[in-house]
Amino acid sequence: MAMEVLDRRALNRATLARQLLLDRSAMSVPEAVEHLAGLQAQTPHSWYVGLWTRLRDFSPPGASDLLADGRLVRVAAMRSTIHLMTGRDALAVRPLVAVVGERMWATNFGRKLTSHDDLASIVAEGCRVLAAEPLTFADLGKRLAERWPGHDAAAMAQAVRVFETLIQVPPRGLWGRSGRALHTTAATWLPGLSAEPLTVAELLLRYLRAFGPATVQDMQTWSGLTRLAGVVDGLRPRLVTFADEQGRELFDLPDAPRPGPDAAAPARFLYDFDNLLLSHADRTRVVTAEFAGEPFDPHGPIPAVVLVDGTTAAVWRVGRSKELVVAPLRPLARHEIDDVTAEGARLLAFLHPKATAPVRLVEGGWPALLAATA
């Protein structure tokens, strides 16, 4: 029998529902972070917007407290990038996806160390040093170079990063505070906490719960893992399948929400590294041609997106004067403008409660936004 086809709009609504972007959720912060399988969080604070836009009555000081006491952590996970996760998930997920960082390390640094014996000794010493004192990777490399003066300091520090689970410690990441990117070991930061590592199959089921329906290629893009087709084949009795408009096979959980293409999708402000935009091989379920065609500088600021009717219809920034500016990427209807400005005003009140300037729309896309917020 031919598989049911899910068009782009149906995929959009299904994914937005999983991502808590159709209706704000009453989940607690830890529940939401685990449901979403973590939030990409290499910037110290922008992920707070990701939770605000998904949760009812979100309290940033409350989330900050969770980060301070280890119930939430910032850890290198999927794609070897920093993610906000619960402590339990960090211990369960990180060992499974560590191979991604190890591959990157072998490509960029592997030839700079002379033997596997050196590598094991360096990692063990790095863990001992970081357990005694959280350090930046630059400082860790200097400390290791004192013992191994003939080795590349950056290669040694990065070896510790990828071969052990390290936590980026507060005050970096706390609401209203900042600090250097200091790291310690998970065993030091989360004493007494343990979790069984997930299997690859369990990880993919978590992915579908948060990002499905999805292809095998989507799962690989999100996780950084490769050769997942065999794992997905083993999961078929637990999954349902569809086809997208290009005929690619989509996998999903039978009980996951698929609200249909006519479900309302209110304006939502995403943060600069929002998982929604980074977790599929084919991102056209959300990303429009207008957004993809903008002249974003890969070495410049990362755009933060406004979803209108579920897709990337505008970009936004807060300028130095605490004014929230939105640059549409397509003509917006009057009701869409009203929705965007109302949601933008709520976001500005969240970020800067004392700000008084109204939300401003500018024409000209990303270049105009950068100019207006310089």
C-alpha positions in Angstrom: 0.0 0.0 0.0 1.2 3.5 -0.7 2.2 5.5 2.3 0.2 8.5 3.4 1.9 11.7 2.2 2.5 14.5 4.7 2.9 17.8 2.9 5.3 20.5 4.0 2.6 22.3 6.0 1.5 19.1 7.8 5.1 18.5 8.7 5.4 22.0 9.9 2.5 21.8 12.2 3.5 18.4 13.6 7.0 19.6 14.4 5.8 22.9 15.9 3.5 20.8 18.2 6.4 18.7 19.4 8.5 21.8 19.9 5.8 23.4 22.1 5.4 26.2 19.6 1.7 26.0 18.8 0.6 26.3 22.4 2.8 27.2 25.3 3.2 24.2 27.6 2.5 23.9 31.3 5.5 21.6 31.7 8.1 22.5 34.3 11.5 23.6 33.0 13.2 20.2 33.6 10.3 18.4 32.0 10.4 20.7 28.9 14.2 20.4 28.6 14.0 16.6 28.7 11.0 16.5 26.3 13.0 18.7 23.8 16.1 16.4 24.3 18.0 19.5 25.3 18.3 23.0 24.0 21.3 24.1 22.0 23.0 26.6 24.3 26.5 27.6 23.3 25.5 31.3 24.0 25.3 31.9 27.7 21.8 33.4 27.8 19.8 33.4 24.6 18.3 30.0 25.4 16.2 31.6 28.0 14.1 33.0 25.1 13.7 29.5 23.8 12.1 28.4 27.1 10.0 31.7 27.4 8.5 31.2 23.9 7.6 27.6 24.8 6.4 27.6 28.4 3.6 29.3 30.3 4.6 31.5 33.2 8.3 30.9 32.6 10.6 32.2 35.4 14.2 32.9 34.3 15.4 33.2 37.9 13.9 29.8 38.5 15.7 28.3 35.5 18.9 30.0 36.6 18.6 28.4 40.1 18.3 25.0 38.4 21.5 25.7 36.5 23.2 26.9 39.7 22.5 23.7 41.6 23.1 21.2 38.8 19.6 20.1 38.0 20.3 21.8 34.6 23.7 21.8 33.0 25.4 23.1 29.9 27.3 20.3 28.3 28.7 19.3 24.9 26.2 16.8 23.5 24.6 16.5 20.0 26.9 17.6 17.2 29.5 18.2 20.0 27.9 21.6 20.7 26.9 23.0 24.1 23.3 22.0 25.1 21.2 22.8 28.1 20.2 19.5 29.6 19.1 18.0 32.9 21.9 16.5 34.8 20.3 13.1 34.4 20.1 13.5 30.6 23.7 14.8 30.4 24.9 11.6 31.9 22.6 9.4 29.8 23.0 11.1 26.4 26.6 12.4 26.4 28.4 9.0 26.2 26.3 8.0 23.3 27.1 11.1 21.1 30.7 11.6 22.3 31.9 9.8 19.2 31.0 12.9 17.2 33.4 15.1 19.1 36.0 12.3 19.0 35.8 12.3 15.2 36.2 16.0 15.0 39.2 15.9 17.4 40.9 13.1 15.4 40.6 15.2 12.3 41.8 18.5 13.8 44.2 17.5 16.5 44.8 13.7 16.5 48.2 13.9 14.7 49.5 16.4 17.3 49.7 13.7 20.0 52.3 11.0 19.7 50.5 7.9 21.1 47.3 6.5 22.5 49.1 6.0 25.8 49.8 9.8 25.9 46.2 10.5 25.1 44.9 8.3 28.0 47.4 9.9 30.4 46.5 13.4 29.3 42.8 12.9 29.6 43.2 11.4 33.1 45.5 14.3 34.2 43.1 16.8 32.7 40.2 15.4 34.7 42.3 15.5 37.9 43.1 19.2 37.2 39.6 20.2 36.4 38.2 18.3 39.4 40.4 20.5 41.6 39.7 23.8 39.8 37.4 24.7 37.0 39.4 26.2 34.1 39.0 27.5 30.6 40.3 25.3 27.9 43.1 27.7 27.3 44.2 27.5 30.9 43.8 23.8 31.0 46.0 23.4 27.9 48.7 25.5 29.7 48.5 23.4 32.7 48.9 20.2 30.7 51.7 21.7 28.7 53.7 22.0 31.9 53.7 18.2 32.2 53.9 17.4 28.5 55.9 20.4 27.1 56.4 18.7 23.7 52.6 18.4 22.9 50.2 20.9 21.5 48.3 22.6 24.4 45.0 23.1 22.5 45.1 19.4 21.3 45.5 18.2 24.9 42.7 20.5 26.2 40.3 19.5 23.5 41.1 15.8 24.1 39.8 16.2 27.6 36.7 17.9 26.3 35.8 15.2 23.9 36.8 12.1 25.8 35.2 13.0 29.1 31.9 14.6 30.1 32.7 18.2 31.1 30.2 20.7 32.5 30.4 24.4 31.8 29.9 25.8 35.3 28.1 28.9 36.5 28.1 31.8 37.0 28.3 31.6 33.2 24.8 31.1 31.9 23.0 32.4 35.0 20.2 34.9 34.4 21.5 38.5 34.7 25.1 37.3 35.4 28.1 36.3 33.4 31.4 34.7 33.7 34.2 32.9 31.9 33.7 29.6 30.2 35.1 27.4 33.0 34.7 23.6 32.9 34.8 20.8 35.4 34.1 17.1 35.3 30.6 15.8 35.5 31.6 13.6 38.4 32.7 16.7 40.3 29.7 18.9 39.4 27.1 16.1 39.8 28.3 14.0 42.7 26.2 11.0 43.4 24.1 11.4 40.3 24.0 8.4 37.9 22.1 7.4 34.8 22.3 4.5 32.5 23.5 5.6 29.0 20.7 5.5 26.4 20.9 3.1 23.5 20.9 4.6 20.1 17.4 3.4 19.5 16.2 5.1 22.7 17.8 8.3 21.6 16.1 8.2 18.2 12.7 7.7 19.9 13.4 10.8 22.0 14.3 12.7 18.8 11.0 11.7 17.2 9.1 12.8 20.2 10.6 16.3 19.9 11.2 16.7 16.2 9.3 14.2 14.2 8.1 13.0 11.8 11.6 12.7 10.3 13.8 10.8 7.9 16.9 8.8 8.8 18.9 11.7 7.4 17.1 14.1 9.8 18.1 11.9 12.7 21.7 11.9 11.6 21.8 15.7 11.2 20.5 16.3 14.7 22.6 13.7 16.5 25.8 13.8 14.4 25.7 10.0 14.4 26.0 8.1 11.2 24.7 4.8 9.8 21.4 4.9 11.6 19.3 3.2 8.9 19.8 -0.2 10.5 18.8 1.1 13.9 15.6 2.6 12.5 14.8 -0.6 10.7 14.9 -2.3 14.0 12.4 0.2 15.4 9.9 -0.2 12.6 7.4 -2.3 14.7 7.2 0.6 17.2 6.8 3.3 14.5 4.4 4.5 11.9 5.7 5.6 8.5 4.7 8.3 6.0 6.2 9.9 2.9 7.0 13.5 2.3 6.3 15.3 -1.0 9.6 14.1 -2.4 8.8 10.5 -1.6 11.2 10.2 1.3 10.2 7.9 4.1 9.3 9.6 7.3 9.2 7.8 10.7 7.1 8.8 13.7 5.7 7.6 17.0 2.2 6.4 16.7 0.9 8.5 19.6 2.8 11.7 18.7 0.8 14.8 17.9 0.1 15.5 14.2 -2.5 18.3 14.4 -2.9 18.8 10.6 -2.1 21.6 8.2 -4.9 23.9 9.3 -3.8 24.2 13.0 -3.3 27.8 14.0 0.4 28.8 14.5 0.8 32.1 16.3 3.8 34.3 16.0 6.8 32.9 17.9 10.2 34.5 18.6 13.0 32.0 18.4 16.5 32.5 19.8 19.7 32.5 17.7 20.5 28.8 18.0 17.0 27.5 18.3 16.9 23.7 17.9 13.9 24.0 15.5 16.2 25.5 12.8 19.1 23.1 13.3 17.7 19.6 13.7 16.6 18.4 10.2 18.5 17.6 7.1 15.7 19.2 5.1 14.7 22.3 7.0 12.1 23.5 4.5 9.3 22.5 6.8 10.1 25.7 8.7 12.8 27.6 6.7 11.6 29.6 3.8 13.4 30.5 0.6 13.3 34.1 1.7 15.2 33.3 4.9 17.7 31.1 3.1 18.4 33.8 0.6 19.3 36.5 3.1 23.0 37.6 3.1 23.9 36.2 6.5 27.6 36.4 7.3 28.7 33.0 8.6 31.3 34.8 10.8 28.9 37.5 11.9 25.9 37.6 14.2 23.5 34.6 14.1 20.0 35.6 13.1 17.1 35.2 15.6 13.9 34.3 13.8 10.2 35.2 14.0 7.9 32.5 13.0 4.7 33.7 11.3 2.2 31.1 10.3 4.9 28.6 11.4 7.7 29.6 9.1 10.7 32.0 9.1 9.0 35.2 8.1 11.1 37.8 9.9 14.3 38.3 11.9 14.6 40.3 15.1 17.2 41.9 17.4 17.2 44.2 20.5 19.3 47.3 19.9 21.5 49.1 22.4 18.6 51.4 23.3 16.5 48.3 24.4 14.3 48.6 21.4 13.1 45.4 19.8 13.3 45.6 16.0 11.7 43.2 13.5 12.6 42.9 9.8 10.1 41.0 7.8 11.4 38.8 5.0 8.1 38.8 3.1 5.1 41.1 3.1 3.0 40.6 6.3 -0.7 40.9 6.4 -2.2 43.4 8.9 -3.3 40.7 11.3 0.2 39.2 11.1 1.8 42.5 11.9 -0.5 42.9 14.9 0.4 39.3 16.1 4.1 40.0 15.7 4.1 43.3 17.4 2.0 42.0 20.3 4.2 39.0 20.8 7.3 41.2 20.4 6.1 43.5 23.1 5.7 40.6 25.5 9.2 39.4 24.6 10.7 42.9 25.2 8.9 43.1 28.6 10.5 39.7 29.4 14.0 40.7 28.4 14.0 44.3 29.6 11.0 45.0 31.9 11.9 48.7 32.1 12.0 49.2 28.3 9.4 51.6 27.0 10.0 51.8 23.2 7.4 50.1 21.0 8.3 47.2 18.7 9.5 48.6 15.4 9.3 47.0 12.0 11.9 47.9 9.3 12.1 47.0 5.7 15.1 45.6 4.1 15.6 42.2 5.8 18.8 41.3 7.7 21.0 44.1 6.5 18.4 46.7 7.5 18.0 45.0 10.9 21.7 45.1 11.6 21.8 48.8 10.7 18.8 49.6 12.8 20.2 47.9 15.9 23.9 48.9 15.6 
